[in-house]
Amino acid sequence: MARLFGTDGVRGVANVDLTAELAVDLAVAAAHILGEAGAFAGHRPLALVGRDPRASGEFLEAAVIAGLASAGVDVVRLGVVPTPAVAYLVSDMNADLGVMISASHNPMPDNGIKFFSRGGVKLDDYLEDAIEARMGEHWERPTGGAVGRITSDLGAVEGYVAHLVSSLGEESNLEGLRVVIDCANGAASLTALEAFAAQGAHIIPIHAEPDGLNINDNCGSTHLGDLIDRVVSEGADLGIALDGDADRCLAVDHEGALVDGDRILAILAIAMKEEHRLHSDTVVATVMSNLGLTNAMREHGIRVDQTKVGDRYVLESMNANGFALGGEQSGHVIISEFANTGDGTLTGLHLASRMVATGKSLKELASVMTVLPQVVINVRNVDKLRAGIDNEVQQAVTAAARRLGDTGRVLLRPSGTEPVVRVMVEAPTTDEAEQIAGELAEMVRVRLAL
């Protein structure tokens, strides 16, 4: 049986894979496991619950809250807030547990449930496995005054916005900067605009009118067309693209060119090194980051520490080693001084601040990194669990890597959130990358066919 938890929580089609019954069971099991792990020792536990604007989030929020309260956990409902706001507020409000109901950049019919432990940290794999194992087991139900109480604090998110604004420092401001912000009709449709406006930026919002059905719909970090058009037509200095729960950020320069998570990491790493804030002169990235990031960082005396895909694994390395900056090509960027999860608005603010501080355009700042041609093919309808053990597939990967040598890179990995195997190839030319990726993808289709 496949593991219920993926790379980032439990996801699926709402009311099909992710049902109200499953949400209740998850919440109850999480309360029990975290309690046994000592998170609730000596006091009545408190949980914060937030969600993105998806329509299905309404019934899933109710189910999660019901499960937690039935297990004796007091619950504060935060309403529609970004994922990083839940992480921050769990720490700021001294809560024991946080739950975010969101499928991030996935289409509207999907939804997901993410858990944060005390301090606003995503759960380790062993805790997720324990929660999954506990589901459905008999348990002693509290009664009377021992059941959890439920309150709402829809204004708590303003503390998160104030935190974002203050992260740039008292002397910093973004006055004179014209910024187009695509909120993906998602959870940051108010908070991101408030934060940039408070720093003095001239903001031009797009896709900032969520109705429960339009989240990520041809907008946000997975659909940049509208943002690119608007940046160019408005003569803006940059564009910021968030996803549905605002834990990732991609950018667009004044000419409409994409600045992805790798380039954002490069820009921020150099800035932080100059300010002596980049611990051990190291930035953390995943195996999916472009080889160009490693090359660019080497030229600036910065080491790249690579992890498995998923910002949780980036954070694990950062916490274990005290590193200050890490992230993913997809735009999950963690600045540990101010956040312990990816935060798209925070990333956008610091990127914009670097432009003001240097007087350089985003295009100039991004030119520090030369991106190698990278081709990613998602191979569907295959047994992704066999990707790492099939001999012929592994031999083909080894041969392709030997063929590229130091000039490129090959990576084959099963997705943690989708039923696909991803084939990624970087090479000196696009043609070579496409040819090798196509050959490997065909091998995967044949060898791993269901």
N, C-alpha and C positions, 0 to 999 in steps of 0.2 A: 504494500500500500504506500502511495506517495506521501511524503511529508506534508502536513497541513500548512505549516509556516514556510513561506518562501524567503526570498532575499530581503523583503521589507514587509513583514507582517503576513496576515492572511488575506488573500485577495480572491475574487471571483465575481461572476455575474450576480448582482444583488437579487435576492429572492429565488435564486436557482442554486448556485454554489454557496453563496453566503446568505443564509437564511436568518430569520429572527431567532429560531431555536438554537442555531449554531452560535450566534452572537451571545445569547444568554449563557450557554454552556462555557464558552471561552471566558467570559467575564468571571463566572463563578470559579472556574479552574484557576484563572490567573490570581484571583484573590486568595485562594487556598495555597497555591505554590509560593507566592511572594510572602504570605504570612509565615509559612514554614521556613522560608529562607531568612527570616529575621527582619524583614522590611517593616513589619508592624509591631515589633517587640515593645511591650509595655504601654501601648496607647491605642486608642480607637483609630483605625486607619481612615485616611482621607484620599479620595481619588478625584482627579479632574478629567472631564470628558469634553472633547471638542470634535468638530466635524467640518468637512467642506460643504459647499452648498448643494450637492447632489440630492435629488428628491429622495432617493433610497436612504440617505443618511438620517432622515427623520425617524423612520421606524427602527433602523439599526441603533441609533442613539438611544431610543427608548428601551430597546432590548438590552444593550450593554449596561445602561444605568440600572435597569431592573435586576440584572444578574448580580452586579456589584452590591446593590443595597440588600438583596436577599441573602448575601453572604456576610452581612454585617459591616459593610464599608460605607462610610458617609461619602456622598458624591456632590461635587459642584459642577453644574453644567455651564460650560463656557460659551456654547452656541457655535456660530460659524467663525472659525479662527484658523490661521495657518498652522501647519504641523509644527514648525519651530516655535510658535507661540506656546503650544502645549508643553513642549520640552522646557522652555524658559520658565513658564509659570509654575510647573511642578517644583522646580528648584526655588523660585522666588517666593512661592506661597507655602513652602515646606510641606508639600503633599507627599504621600507615600507611593502614589501610582498615577500614571497618566494614560489616557486612551485617546487615540486620534482615529476617527472614522473617515477614511479617504482612500481612494485608489490613485492618488497622485496624478500622473499624466495620462492615465488610462481613460478610455471613453466613458461617457456618462452611465451606461448600463452597469458598468463594473463598480465595485466598491471594495473597501478593505478595512482591516482593523489592525492598528499598530499599538504596541504597549511601550510605556516608558516606566522604568523603576525610579526609586527615590533619587533625586538629583537631576531628573530629566534625561536619563540615559536609556538607550534602547537595550532590550533584554539580550543577554548572552544566549547562544544556541542551546546550552544545556537547560536553561530555564524555559525556553520555548518548547523543547522536547518534553520537559516535565509537565508543562501545562497541557500539551496535547495528550500525554499519557493519562492525565487525571480526568479528562473530560468523560462524562457519563457515569463516573463512579458515585456510589452512595455517599451522602454526607449529612452531618447533623445540622439541621437548619436552626438558626437563631430565631427567637420569638420575642414578642413584647418590645421592650426598650432596647434589645440587642440588635434589632434590624437596623440597617443603614438609613440615614435621613438624606433627603435630596433637596438641594437648593440651587439657585441660578445666580451667576455673577457675570452677566454679559458685558460688563464694563471692565473686567479684569484685563482684557486685551490691551487697554490703553497703557498699562504699565509696560507691556511688551513693546509697544510703539515708542514710548519714551526711552526705553533701553536701546532700541535701534538708533534713535537720533543721537543719544549721548555717546554711542560707540565711536563716533568720529572725532570726539574731543571738543572742548569749548571753543577753540580757535578756528575750527573748520566750518566751512559752509559751502554750499553748491550754487551760490548766487550767480546768475548769468548763464547757467547751463540749461540748455533746452533738452529735455528728456522725454521720449515717448515710452510709456510703460504699458505693456500688454499684460493684463491681469488674468488672462485665460478664463474670464467669467468665473473666477474661483475664489478661494478663501481670502486672498489678499486684496480683493477689489476695493477695500477701504484702507486697510492698514498700510499697504505699500505707498499709496498716494499720499496719505497723511505723513509718513516718514520723510519722503522726498520733499514734500511741500514745507515741512518744518525746517528742513535744511536750506531752504531758499531757492530750490530748483524751480524752473518753469516747467511744469509737468503737462504732458499731453496724454491723457488716458485713452486707451482703447480696450475693448472687450472687458469692461469693468461693470457690467450690469447682469449679475448672475440671476437666473430665474429657476434654478434647480435642474434644468434640462440642457442648458447650453455650455456647461463647463467643458473646457478643452475642445470645443466644437470648432474646428478649423481656426484655432487661435492658440496663443501661448507658446511654450517652448518647443512643442512638436509641430507647429505650423507657423512658420515665421513670415509668410508672404505678406500679410497685412501690416506687420510691424516694419518690414523693410520698405514697403511702399510709403508708409506714413512718415518714417524717418527722412526719407529722401524728399518727399513732397513738402514737409514742414521745415526743411533745412535744419533739422535737429542735430545736436552734437552726438547723441547716441540713443539707442533703443535698448530697453530691458524687457526680456521675455521671461515671465514666470510660468510655472505649471499650476495645476488645479489646487494643490495644497501649499504652493509657494516655498517648497524646500529646495528648489533648483532655480538657477538663473543662467540664461544665455544672453549674449549681447550682440548688438549690431552697430557698426561704426557709421560715421556720417555719410559714407558712400553706399551703405546698405550691405556691407560685407559681414558675414557671420564671424563672431568672436566666441568660440566655444569654451567649454569648461577648462580644457587644457591651457588655452591661451590666457584665460582669466587667472588660473593658478600661476602661470609664469609671471604675469604682471604683478600680482600681489606678492609672490615670493620675493621678487627683486626689491619691491618696495619695503617689505618687512625686513629683509636682510640689511638694506641701507639704514633702517631705523633700529637695527640690533634687536629685533623682535622675533627673528626666525631661529628658533632653538636648534642648535647643532647644524645650522645651515642646511636644513633638510625639509623637503616638502613631500607629503605622502600622496601617492596616486595609485590607481588600480592598473591591473594588467591590460586593460582596454585603452589606457591613455596612449596617445600617439608617441612614437619614438622621437619625434621632433621635440617633445617636452624634455625628455632626458638630455638630448643634445644641447638644447638651449640652456638648461640649468647647469650643465657641466661647464659651459663657457662662462658662467657667472659664479662658479665656485659653490654651486648648490647641488646637493645629492638628492636623488629621487628614490624614496622607499616605496616599493610596489606591493600591493595587497590583492586579495581576491576582489571581484566586483561586488559593489555594495558599500554605501557610505558607512554602514555599521562596522565593516572591516577596516575601512580607513580610520574611523574613530578609535577602534581597538588599538591600532598601531600608534596613533597619536597619544592615547592615554598611557600605553605601556612605556613609551619612550619620551614623553613630554614634548612631542612635536607640536608646533603652533599652527600649522596650515596643512590642509589636505583636501582632496576632492576627487571628482570624477569628470570625465570628458562630457558627460551629459549635463553638467552644470551644478551637481551637488558639491558645494564648497563649504568646508568647515573652518572657521576662524576660532580656534579654541579659547582665545581670550574673551570672546563674547558669546559663544554658542557651543553646544555639544552635539549639534546635528546640522545637516545642511540647511542653509537659510538663504533663499533667493533674494529677499529684500536687503538683508545685511550685505550680501555679496555685491549687489548692485550699488549700494551706497558707497562701499569702499572702493569699488572700481571707479565710480564717478569722482570720488574724492582724490584718487590718484591722478586723474586727468587735470583737476584743478591745481593740485600741488605742483605738478610738473609743467603745466602749461602746454602739454602735448595732447594731440588728438588720440582717440582710441585706436585709430589705424596705426599711428606711430608707435604707441605702446605695444600693440599686438605684434608688430613686425619683429620683435625680439625672438620670436619663435617661427621657424620654417616648418610647416606641416607636411609630413610625408604623405603621399597618396595612400589612402586607407579605404579598403573595400570590405564591407560587412554584408554577408549573405545569411539570412535567417532561413534555415532548412526546417520545414514543417512536416508533420505527419511521420515522424521518426521516433524511435525509442531513445530519448535523450539520456537515459540512465546508462546506456551502453557506450556512450561517446568516448569515455575515458578508458575502456577496456577492450574494445575491438582492435585486434592486432593489425589488420590491414589499414584501418583508418589511422592508427597511430604511426604506422610505417610511412604512410603518405604524408602526414604532418611533418615527420622527421626529415623526409626527403625534400619537402618544400622549404623547410627552414635551412637545410644545408645548401640548397640552391641559392637562397638569398644571402646567406652569410651575415656579415655585419651591416649590410645595406638595407635590411628590412626585417620583418618579423611575421610570425604565423601564430595564431591562437585559435583554438577550437574549444568551445565551452557550452554546456547546456545552460539555458536561461534559468534564472531563479524565480522568475515571475510568469513565464509563458511556456507553453509546450513546444519549444523549438530548440534547435542546436544552432549556435551562432558560429560562423566561420569568418574570422577576421584576418586580413592580410595587409601588411604595409610593404611597399616596395618603392624603388626609385622612380618608377613611372606608373601612371594609372593603368596603362595597358597590361603591364606585367602583373600588377596587383589583381586586376580583374581576371586575367587568365589563370593564375594560381588559385584564386578564391573559387572560381568556377569549377576547376578540376576537383578541388577538395569537397566542394558542396555536392557534386555529383557522386563522389565516393561515399559521402555520408548518406545520401538518399538511397543508394543501392544497398550498402552494408547494414544500415540501421532501419530499414523499412519495417513498418509494423505488419 
